[in-house]
Amino acid sequence: MIDWKTPELLSYRKLPVLVTGSTGFIGNRLIEVLNILDANITQIARRQQKNDPRVLKCDLSDYEACQTLIQSKSFKIIFHAAGWVSSDISMGNVNKANKNNVIATLNLLEAATNAAKSPKIVIPGSILENSDIKNPYTVSKSAASLYADLYSSNYNADISKLMICLTYGPHQKLNSLVPYTINSLNIARGPIKLKLNRYLDILFVDDLIHALLKAGLAMKPVKPIYIGTNQLLTVKDITTLIAELMGKDPNLIEFESDDCRYETILKPKHLEDAKTSLDWTPNWSLSQGLEKTIDWYVNEGQI
């Protein structure tokens, strides 16, 4: 659906780039596409990867380790895909979110800004930042975003910040909405309980990767850009479509509560338009993206 070999994207050939969180859902797919483009990739993760020696171990919350990493090579672009993600509101997650989302980002910003040749930094933020949804994850992402703004405005850091909607696709953890629904429907012997039916915007992962790559090539820092479809659906709309595509009964899915208020999500109108700033629009329809994702989880035996 997306032509990765356009003249624009072929600019990544041999370009030295760093991808943090390269073993995560977004980072993994970004690495796959950068390999297609023959980029000069350095990829890091918090933990050593026994099955992939190409992934370097580096905990960005460790100040010295982060400084050493950035000084080791002259990167042109840093894609900061590392982070801790959870909707769990437990107080025990506050320090975890702060360490992995705030301190890690702050260390990276300082190291990159002080580098001999400061690289562009692309940060995939969340549309839930500054929304009415408050938990350790959203608050930590908001704090990290404010630090990015500080470095951009006061210290001339070249930062492109993307505010992304809910993203789905192959290789995502099973506790995320789309793979959880697919897995539950695949093994269902009775009703499937979901907590909250609310409005959201949802985007296939390849469309997000396309936006990240375009942001990396932007000639100047750009203001926060909304990356989404601008089509709000309810969770029930999405799970019903998944069920229909799988040939399952949508009525198997039941919700404990509804909160279908538009104001719970930061409005895209407060952000830069991706079409204007990046010449980006989504390529994948919801049906196409879900079909691709269902095929990966079910037919390739990934459940």
QUIKAUR-V773253 format. One line per field, one symbol per residue. psi: psi as a letter, one per 20 degrees, with the letter a starting at -180 (. if undefined). burial: 1 if it has 9 or more other ideal C-beta (glycine too) atoms within 8 Angstrom, else 0. A space follows every 10 residues. Layout:
psi->???
burial->???
//
This chain:
psi->hpoikqhghi iipjpoqpoq kiirgghghg gghhhhjlqn pppqrhqpoh iniioqpooi iogghggggh iiqnqhppon iqrppqjpjp hiighggggh hggggggggg ghhiqgnprq pponaqiipj aioprhghgh hgghhhhghg hghhjkpnpo ppoqapqraq jqqiiqgghg gggghhjpja qppqgporqr qppqhhhggg gghghhipir qqrpppoaik nprqhhgghg gggghikroh ihpqphrqmm phiippphii rqphgghilp qqhprggggh gggggghghj ki.
burial->0000000011 0100111111 1111111111 1011101010 1111100010 0000111101 1100111011 0000101111 1111010000 0010011111 1111111111 1110100111 1111111110 1000111111 1111101111 1100001111 1111111111 0100011111 1111110100 0101011111 1111111111 1111111100 1101111110 0011110111 1111110101 0110100000 0001110100 1101001101 0001010111 1111111100 001
//
